[in-house]
Each structure stands twice: as C-alpha cells, then as structure tokens.
Amino acid sequence: VSEKSSVGLYLEENYEVENIRINMPVGLRDTDKFLEVLSQISGNEIPEKYVKERGRYLDAMIDSHKYNAEGRAAIFGEPD
C-alpha cells in the first residue's frame, strides 16, 4: 500500500492517531516487535502469559530443529 493511500496516514492527519508501520506478527521476531509496539503505545508491560508462551514457542523451535533440519527438498523448473 502506498503511503498516499494509507488509512493510517489518513487517521494521523485528520485525527492525530499515531501511524506505526510494522510487519504482520508472524514468526518470533515480528511477533516480538508487535508486542513491543503495543506495550509502548499502552504504557503497560507485556503480559506474563505472552512472555511464557514465547518461551514455550522458542523451546519448541529448538526441539524440532533437529527434525526440520534433516528435511530434503528438490526444486526443478525451466530457467527464465
């Protein structure tokens, strides 16, 4: 979405709502950024249940790494 047609920009210009552009909260890094921004906007700390859930997610990623890393893939097609 171009900056000119952004709903966030419209709200910022007309209603003084802060416009913050971040990636969708998919994956660990982008979810961390999303929660950090929400925490800054609200002035509240990230709830403990999300901190614990993040830890479980990270543990699951580490535990499954040995299985996922052994996967094989084949890519084929015609060159452009």
SULCORLIN-V290266 format. One record per residue. N is the residue number from 0. RES is the residue in three letters. NEAR is the number of other ideal C-beta (glycine too) atoms within 8 Angstrom. Layout:
N_RES_NEAR ; N_RES_NEAR
//
This chain:
0_VAL_4 ; 1_SER_5 ; 2_GLU_6 ; 3_LYS_5 ; 4_SER_5 ; 5_SER_10 ; 6_VAL_5 ; 7_GLY_10 ; 8_LEU_10 ; 9_TYR_8 ; 10_LEU_10 ; 11_GLU_11 ; 12_GLU_6 ; 13_ASN_5 ; 14_TYR_6 ; 15_GLU_3 ; 16_VAL_7 ; 17_GLU_5 ; 18_ASN_9 ; 19_ILE_7 ; 20_ARG_4 ; 21_ILE_7 ; 22_ASN_6 ; 23_MET_4 ; 24_PRO_8 ; 25_VAL_6 ; 26_GLY_5 ; 27_LEU_9 ; 28_ARG_6 ; 29_ASP_12 ; 30_THR_11 ; 31_ASP_9 ; 32_LYS_11 ; 33_PHE_10 ; 34_LEU_11 ; 35_GLU_9 ; 36_VAL_10 ; 37_LEU_9 ; 38_SER_11 ; 39_GLN_7 ; 40_ILE_8 ; 41_SER_6 ; 42_GLY_5 ; 43_ASN_5 ; 44_GLU_4 ; 45_ILE_10 ; 46_PRO_6 ; 47_GLU_6 ; 48_LYS_6 ; 49_TYR_9 ; 50_VAL_9 ; 51_LYS_8 ; 52_GLU_8 ; 53_ARG_11 ; 54_GLY_8 ; 55_ARG_8 ; 56_TYR_9 ; 57_LEU_9 ; 58_ASP_8 ; 59_ALA_8 ; 60_MET_9 ; 61_ILE_7 ; 62_ASP_7 ; 63_SER_8 ; 64_HIS_8 ; 65_LYS_7 ; 66_TYR_7 ; 67_ASN_7 ; 68_ALA_6 ; 69_GLU_6 ; 70_GLY_6 ; 71_ARG_4 ; 72_ALA_4 ; 73_ALA_4 ; 74_ILE_4 ; 75_PHE_3 ; 76_GLY_4 ; 77_GLU_3 ; 78_PRO_3 ; 79_ASP_2
//
